[in-house]
Every structure is written in C-alpha cells, then in structure tokens.
Amino acid sequence: MIPGLRLLVATLLAGLMSAGAAHAVEYMSVSAPHAILYDAPSLHAKKMFLVNRHMPFETVVSLDAWVKVRDRSGALYWVEKSALTFKRYVFAVLPLVDVRKAPDFSSPCVLQVRQQVALELLEDTGTGWLKVRHQDGELGYVKHSEVWGG
C-alpha cells in the first residue's frame, strides 16, 4: 500500500470511530407524580409498568407526544412526553450509596442513600464523580458507577 494512502485510510478510520463515540446519551426523568410505560406510542397500547417521579430513562426516540425510553436493564418502553422533564435525576443502584462532601473516596460522607433513591444531578465533574442534591437539600458527590441515569 502507498505510504500516503495508508495514512489517509488510518485518519479516516480514526475520524469515523471518534464520531460514533462522540454521540452523547441523553436522559430524561419523570416529572409527573407517576408515569405509565407502554409497549407502543398510544394510550390504547398495552400498559407495561407504572413508575414514580424522578425515575431516569435514556431517550431513544422522541416523537411529537411520545418518547421511546430505555431503562437501566436495557428494556424499551414508550412514555408520554408530557410526563418527562430534562431535569436530571440519578438512582442509586447499590444497596447503600455514600454521598461524599467532595469527589474523593477519602472525603467524609454527608449522607447515605438506599437503592432506588433519587438524587438530583447537578453536575458531571468529568472525573467519574457526579455532584448531586438529595430531596432534603444536602449536596454532595457520588461515584458515577454507583448510580444510574447520569
């Protein structure tokens, strides 16, 4: 292969791979007191589950009045767009998650939350830690791997 052509092919492949990796995952959370998850985008579709406020979902497809979402397990559902918000929440996935004063395991624990407890996502530090707020107002940091929805 011609040396210049090899470099061009390598550059094109690197560009294509980074373009795919740059696609950001978008999340939404339930804003209504509860939301019904359906198997199709229609009020006449089969009702699958009822979920509570602040439940985070990954958005897959957004239509006029419906959003196709993915839950933590990877299952896909449809939910009415009016029941969702772009305000972000994360759910604890471990039996007990420490919320720390600073983004460091050696930092003191501000509070502990149980599995499935919602925390408002305030900031992704880009270091594997998320700044969060508990519903009682306490601020702190959780390890990204210990929550879902962020």
C-alpha positions, 0 to 999 in steps of 0.5 A: 500500500502507498505510504500516503494512502495508508495514512489517509485510510488510518485518519479516516478510520480514526475520524469515523470511530471518534464520531460514533463515540462522540454521540452523547446519551441523553436522559430524561426523568419523570416529572409527573407524580407517576408515569405509565410505560407502554409497549407502543406510542398510544394510550390504547397500547398495552400498559407495561409498568407504572413508575414514580417521579424522578425515575431516569430513562435514556431517550431513544426516540422522541416523537411529537407526544411520545418518547421511546425510553430505555431503562437501566436493564436495557428494556424499551418502553414508550412514555408520554412526553408530557410526563418527562422533564430534562431535569436530571435525576440519578438512582442509586443502584447499590444497596447503600450509596455514600454521598461524599462532601467532595469527589474523593473516596477519602472525603467524609460522607454527608449522607447515605442513600438506599437503592432506588433513591433519587438524587438530583444531578447537578453536575458531571465533574468529568472525573467519574464523580457526579455532584448531586442534591438529595430531596432534603437539600444536602449536596454532595458527590457520588461515584458515577458507577454507583448510580444510574441515569447520569 
